[in-house]
Amino acid sequence: MRVISGQARGLKLKAPEGLETRPTTDRIKESLFNIITGDIYEADFLDLFSGSGGIGIEALSRGAKAAVFVDESRKSLDAIRYNLSRTPFLSKAEVIKGNAVSVIRSLGMQGRQFDIIFMDPPYSMGLVEASLAAIQGCGILKEDGFIIAEQAVSEPVPDIAGLEVYRIKDYKRTTKMTFLKRSAGAVSEDTEDIQ
């Protein structure tokens, strides 16, 4: 795992020890950031179920204004803090320990809002839907912001009142990225063979 582009390009990232996390591969991460590259600069970025922090660090490397990293695993938090310590982004980063839905509610109570919210929870446990419902209910997504949910290809498309799926990026046998926003829009689906 490494930072693909930007200020910290080439930096190798430490993954949390054990089998509890499933880091997004560099190839999928590169494809994802190619899609959202025009939206990253000066964005407020929320990285839920952060794991190693690789997605949020990539966003900071590419010019995000700030990133909040959320995970409840001590090993993940240690990896995030270690990875951030090797970057120039510490002043732009906030690391929060806790359950994603609880943290979302807390951020909402603080009046915090984000341009981009990324989530990569354990697959097929209903955590995407629970997190999306909390995001919608707490108002932490900015008016023109969007959400990216990494899911197993076999998982259903989320159906949350007030949120619209506007794109699904399918990486063949394993993973898909589901893009959601507040405003209505057509769903476009494309497939890419990345493992």
C-alpha positions as CSV (number, residue, x, y, z in Angstrom):
1,M,0.0,0.0,0.0
2,R,1.2,3.4,-0.9
3,V,0.1,7.0,-1.6
4,I,-0.5,7.2,-5.3
5,S,-0.2,10.9,-6.1
6,G,0.2,14.3,-4.7
7,Q,2.4,15.8,-2.0
8,A,3.1,12.4,-0.3
9,R,3.4,10.4,-3.5
10,G,5.2,7.1,-3.1
11,L,4.9,6.9,0.7
12,K,4.5,3.4,1.9
13,L,1.6,2.9,4.3
14,K,1.4,0.5,7.2
15,A,-1.7,-1.7,7.4
16,P,-3.2,-2.7,10.8
17,E,-2.0,-6.0,12.1
18,G,-4.4,-9.0,11.8
19,L,-7.2,-10.0,9.5
20,E,-9.9,-7.5,10.7
21,T,-9.2,-5.0,7.9
22,R,-9.3,-5.3,4.1
23,P,-7.3,-2.4,2.7
24,T,-8.5,-1.0,-0.7
25,T,-5.9,-2.1,-3.3
26,D,-3.7,0.6,-4.9
27,R,-5.2,-0.1,-8.3
28,I,-8.8,0.4,-7.1
29,K,-7.7,3.5,-5.0
30,E,-6.0,5.0,-8.1
31,S,-9.2,4.4,-10.2
32,L,-11.4,5.9,-7.5
33,F,-9.3,9.0,-7.2
34,N,-9.2,9.4,-11.0
35,I,-13.0,9.7,-10.8
36,I,-13.1,12.3,-8.0
37,T,-9.9,14.2,-8.7
38,G,-11.7,17.4,-9.6
39,D,-13.5,17.4,-6.3
40,I,-10.7,16.8,-3.8
41,Y,-8.9,20.2,-3.7
42,E,-9.9,22.1,-0.6
43,A,-12.5,19.5,0.3
44,D,-13.5,18.5,3.9
45,F,-13.1,14.7,3.8
46,L,-14.5,12.1,6.2
47,D,-13.0,8.6,6.1
48,L,-15.3,6.2,7.9
49,F,-14.0,2.7,8.8
50,S,-10.6,4.1,8.0
51,G,-8.4,1.0,8.5
52,S,-4.9,2.2,7.6
53,G,-6.2,5.7,6.8
54,G,-5.0,5.2,3.2
55,I,-8.0,6.8,1.5
56,G,-8.0,9.9,3.7
57,I,-4.2,10.3,3.4
58,E,-4.5,10.1,-0.3
59,A,-7.2,12.8,-0.2
60,L,-4.9,15.0,1.9
61,S,-2.0,14.3,-0.5
62,R,-4.1,15.5,-3.4
63,G,-5.0,18.8,-1.8
64,A,-8.0,18.1,0.6
65,K,-8.3,20.9,3.2
66,A,-8.8,18.5,6.1
67,A,-9.6,14.9,6.8
68,V,-11.3,13.2,9.7
69,F,-10.5,9.5,10.2
70,V,-12.9,7.3,12.1
71,D,-12.4,3.7,13.3
72,E,-13.1,1.7,16.5
73,S,-10.2,-0.7,16.2
74,R,-7.2,0.2,18.4
75,K,-4.9,-1.5,15.8
76,S,-6.4,0.6,13.0
77,L,-6.1,3.8,15.0
78,D,-2.4,3.0,15.7
79,A,-1.8,2.4,12.0
80,I,-3.6,5.6,11.0
81,R,-1.6,7.7,13.5
82,Y,1.7,6.1,12.4
83,N,1.0,6.7,8.8
84,L,0.0,10.3,9.4
85,S,3.1,10.9,11.5
86,R,5.2,10.2,8.3
87,T,3.3,12.9,6.3
88,P,3.2,16.7,6.5
89,F,-0.6,16.5,7.1
90,L,-0.9,16.1,10.9
91,S,-2.3,19.7,11.3
92,K,-5.1,18.8,8.7
93,A,-6.0,15.5,10.2
94,E,-8.3,14.4,13.1
95,V,-8.4,10.8,14.3
96,I,-11.5,9.7,16.2
97,K,-12.0,6.4,18.0
98,G,-15.6,5.1,18.0
99,N,-18.5,3.4,16.3
100,A,-19.1,5.0,12.9
101,V,-22.8,5.7,13.5
102,S,-22.2,7.2,16.9
103,V,-19.4,9.4,15.6
104,I,-21.6,10.6,12.7
105,R,-24.3,11.6,15.2
106,S,-21.7,13.4,17.3
107,L,-20.3,15.3,14.3
108,G,-23.8,16.3,13.4
109,M,-24.5,17.6,16.8
110,Q,-21.3,19.7,16.5
111,G,-22.6,21.1,13.2
112,R,-19.7,19.6,11.2
113,Q,-20.2,19.1,7.4
114,F,-18.2,17.3,4.7
115,D,-17.8,17.6,1.0
116,I,-16.8,14.0,0.5
117,I,-17.6,11.1,2.8
118,F,-15.9,7.7,2.1
119,M,-16.8,4.5,3.9
120,D,-15.3,1.0,3.7
121,P,-17.0,-1.1,6.3
122,P,-16.8,-4.9,6.7
123,Y,-18.9,-6.3,3.8
124,S,-22.4,-7.6,4.1
125,M,-23.1,-6.5,7.7
126,G,-25.6,-3.8,7.0
127,L,-23.1,-1.1,8.0
128,V,-23.4,0.9,4.8
129,E,-27.1,1.3,5.2
130,A,-26.8,2.2,8.9
131,S,-24.1,4.7,8.2
132,L,-25.9,6.3,5.3
133,A,-29.1,6.7,7.3
134,A,-27.1,8.4,10.1
135,I,-25.4,10.7,7.6
136,Q,-28.8,11.7,6.1
137,G,-30.4,12.1,9.5
138,C,-27.6,14.2,10.9
139,G,-27.0,16.6,8.0
140,I,-23.2,16.2,7.9
141,L,-23.1,16.0,4.0
142,K,-22.8,19.5,2.4
143,E,-25.4,20.5,-0.1
144,D,-23.2,19.7,-3.1
145,G,-21.2,16.9,-1.4
146,F,-21.2,13.2,-2.1
147,I,-20.7,9.9,-0.4
148,I,-18.7,6.9,-1.7
149,A,-19.5,3.5,-0.2
150,E,-17.1,0.6,-0.9
151,Q,-19.2,-2.6,-1.0
152,A,-19.0,-6.2,-2.1
153,V,-20.3,-6.7,-5.6
154,S,-23.0,-9.0,-4.2
155,E,-24.4,-6.4,-1.8
156,P,-27.6,-4.6,-2.8
157,V,-27.6,-1.0,-3.9
158,P,-28.4,1.1,-0.8
159,D,-31.9,2.6,-0.7
160,I,-32.0,5.5,1.8
161,A,-34.7,8.2,1.7
162,G,-33.2,11.5,0.8
163,L,-30.1,10.1,-0.9
164,E,-29.8,9.2,-4.6
165,V,-27.3,6.7,-6.1
166,Y,-25.9,8.4,-9.2
167,R,-23.0,6.1,-10.1
168,I,-21.8,2.6,-9.4
169,K,-18.3,1.7,-10.3
170,D,-18.1,-2.1,-10.5
171,Y,-14.6,-3.8,-10.2
172,K,-15.7,-7.2,-11.5
173,R,-15.7,-10.0,-9.1
174,T,-14.9,-8.4,-5.7
175,T,-15.7,-4.7,-5.1
176,K,-17.9,-1.9,-6.2
177,M,-17.9,1.8,-5.3
178,T,-21.4,3.2,-4.9
179,F,-21.7,7.0,-5.2
180,L,-24.6,8.9,-3.6
181,K,-25.6,12.5,-3.3
182,R,-28.6,14.5,-2.0
183,S,-29.9,15.7,-5.3
184,A,-31.7,13.4,-7.7
185,G,-29.7,11.9,-10.6
186,A,-29.6,9.0,-13.0
187,V,-27.6,5.9,-12.1
188,S,-24.8,5.1,-14.5
189,E,-23.1,1.7,-14.1
190,D,-19.7,0.8,-15.5
191,T,-17.4,-2.2,-15.0
192,E,-13.7,-2.3,-14.7
193,D,-11.6,-5.5,-14.4
194,I,-9.3,-4.6,-11.4
195,Q,-8.4,-7.1,-8.8
